[in-house]
């Protein structure tokens, strides 16, 4: 959905130069700078996309300082206002008319909570035409004029002061407390009908056909933050990025009467195409679906057949869309025994240098067998071949309609690093923001006042218990004044000490400082959102510690804020082993680091993300404090191999010495097959593989794959596929079991994972012990000694400390000399 925000003007700002920043979720914008005016007029329009009506619009007015341009620092905050989107959605016209909002400092800042000015806004869920009508309706002039959002000044004298109406508050409370239908029925019918939302009326009252745009709008309103479903088990058919917004791509592919679908049908020789209208399907949870039928052309194997698709939205919040398609082809051989499932996923793509929106488009497939059949493997093979051919034509035609970004357009590492360095605040600006508060100003005033009094006062004679060099207060008022001054000076001293300690904690971790050849990890720490706090003020002094392969990098400390803006670069020196996991922990700095309190933590598994996803990622923090506040960090992560294939050769040579076996690089084809099999990123490379059996209730013959960061197993038993993998770091112990009758006279290798680790691979484990650790049993190796020595050696060298690795290397050298 879209939110239209019109920033008209402001008044009583008490500053000369000012501008406005706006934020809705992750979307940000700002107005132009108005100079030499305390009552600036902007008349600018902004459009934001948002996912949920629980989001809020944050409008912040800043003072612009030309001197800050030299340091690339942000300007001082004048005040801000927060407008929940649900208050706009619950209005009769879904529009707030021209309204004066009071600008106040955030309660978490060290400022007095007072009005710092006013800003005139119009907020609407509709376009410009609806806003103009609303503006005209609120204008009480005899000849109202349409609202000019280009250059003319708005009729602000008649603007109203904003208050959510009674219906807005009631509907919001009903949503928060999830009133049941039974409670609603106890009210009279008139109240029930007035309280019912437009969304409920569309779905429960009118479960009939509706236009595509109306149906998608209703779907967005009903979105409850559902997770994007995982890819289907058959594999990925399309994985592309296009320069188009997710909403526009969704409309191109699934709108009723889509021209693209017509062209695709003509290109593939499909006839009798009939597209049903999107409608709400009754059930426990109403869902948006439609039926599409067509006749497929004849192939070498089968003749022309009729096919029916049931397309159902499983997610649609305006940012991300997921459509599950159930394809039924009863006329093909064994067609009544299975259905083909397709999952279309549309997600926001990587950011471009130009600022254009992109979409990440993924199509996966799977098969749903209605009853068992001996021809399962043959059916899957034929379906896979046919789908791959169809989607090659699909992507070729889609490429004619949409543009794919090239490497130069993507937000590359160099551009990100330069932008982050430019946005970094100077120490002077940070000190100005931290010390520009009532405590420091009042202390300076009292101190200067006392010093001036001392200079102007005449020397007086000693009296009471005074003596030369000892001047005591002569009245209770002097004693109280002296005490207040001492307390204020102590507090200012503590603030200065705290600021200096925080600045010194920055150390030498910042900047592009990675040295050596190998895998270099670069992290750009941009910002944090809703960072929790233990203080009553609601603010904290957050700093972030990154740990990877036993090495640490620490960010600077952002003082007194719950939405820190770091814009810092932290880089690890080149690593000989590719990193698997990046550990992130946020601390509340309060003096020495060993006394800091953890505000949240997270783990980033590099194997679960593509490089384009890591280049712009929001990381939710875990922990009680972080989860209650919904804390997040905004990062940009770049992992690159600076020496190419030579780094891999050196790695394999090092591992060969440690495990006592010479290891050779695998062919690009083998590596590519291995990556696609387990869905691993392109930088992952195969080290070794062995034929073996996985023991569960019965033996399952398959193949064990070893790479630099994972150990995986794959088996295909008459079309029934079993595959899983886990990290070397997830392994707690590896045991060797001697041959026994239960193992058919073959020695076994037992891999025991750490508690809570490898849960995605639990379907391959034979058992789970009392401590909650998964246990995997492997046997029937062609050469058990070679396999066990390689697996145990790679695990120990991957998880051991540097000293232990040196000992292993010395032992291997001694054995070679002997």
C-alpha angles and dihedrals in degrees: 000000000000130000118203115208123186115194105200111167147315136221141196093026095143091214132097103218121038145155138181130241120200129195134182111176106308094342116101136181139162139201129238119275116265112207134205094005132108091191102047124187117208107161092190129153126218131184121203131185116220136181105208136024087230088074118098137219112235115198115188125183116207136191112235118224118191091205091064091066090076091059095036089236130154119250128250120282115243097182144304142217129210120211118188110222091223089068089059094044092051094055116105092245095028087239133107107215121226101309135179111227122195114238113224136173116252112266089232092062123089094249136104110266099242137134109274096183141303135271127201115222142169116205122187143160090215135068133269096282094060091047092053090053091049092049091051091049092054094048110093096194117123092240106035116195129208116263111264109212096178110064114325122099115252125238093260097159090079097044115130129231111249121249125155109244123240093257090054093053094045093050091048093051090049090053093048095050095039097227112210126236091248091059090048092053091059090066120080117271095250093056091046093052093048093048094049112105124233089249094056091048092053094049106032098029101035110029089164136107117303137173118281096245092049091048093050091047090053090047090054092051091052094049112122098186097275116186119249107258120246121255115273119261097250094072141255120303099177129023110165141140120224132187097244135095117262091243094053092047090050090051092048093053104036111022116118111267093012111185090214092058090050092051091047092052091050091046093051095042094248116159137187092035111182120178119197121215119259110259140166113263117215120239143104087303113024111231134193112243146145140191123240121188130184143150118250120214123250121272134194090271106037136018128241111309139186118242133190127201126198107200117196131178111230094173134016120152099148094263101055131028132190124184122187114206121197110199118200120192107169094168096066119088109285087002092146091058099064148023127210117228125203125189118201113196124187117187136164109277133214121302119261128217089239091055094240119147120252134192129216107218120195129175121187131174142207141170128242111202112205093199136358122280135175090228094064096115093047092047092052092048093051093046092050092051093049094047093049091053092048095048093049086062089043094055093043091055092043089053088059090057101037135040123233116215117243126219093266092056095050118094095263129198096258093052092047094049094048092048092049093050091051093051095050114116120234123240089246092057092045091051091048092053094045098047099035095097142106096267096057095039094049091047092051091048094051092044093051090045092053093046092051089048091053092050093049096043121094122232112267133203121261116261140173111003094341123121135178108301093016115089113178128192110273096203142025090253092057090049093052092046091050092049093050091049092050092050092048092048090050092052092048090048090053090050092051091047091048092049093049093048090049092051092048091053088068089079120167099309096102129096136029098312105138111141134193135026122293136057110350118194117204121187125191109198105201111168149322131232128208095354106187125238139203093205123096089234090068094234132102142188100246126191128170129226119200120198124190129162090349095306126112136210123188129204126217122268119261108209127225101348141111093200103050122191109206107159089184134150121220120181132186122217117254112290124210091213121053110246120245105189135023114207116210126191129174118210133192102231113222111157119305115027093236088065095050118121122229113241096183145322141212142185123222113202107204091203093064097056137060120230090252090054093049090050089071116016136154110212118203112216123231128217134081096278095043096045093048090053096037090233119192139180125213111218140170112205128190123185116182138167106229097192103041119206092356090067090053091050091051090048093051091046091052093047091047091057092047096049096036095241131101111244125200130199113259123233119270089247093055091047092048092049091049092050094049092045093060099023094245127161121267095255093062113102133191119248103178142334136203138194111239145138127257112219118216121129086326135008117275117197114218145121131281117216125200122196135166094273109015144040115213140180129208131183134167113197109182091322094317103119125203120185136153141148139192137187124269087235089060091065116097099178142355119208132191116219119201120237115284140167092262090055092048092246094304125121114243135216116217116200114197118195127208118263112281093010130118094017090151088063096048092111088068096051120101095210147347118230128222092271092057096254120145117233123204121194119205126180145146095068116171088230109015095184094055094044096046093045091050095046096045092043094051091046095050095046092046096051102030126098124255092261092051090049090053090051091050090050092050092049092051091050091051091050091051092051091052 
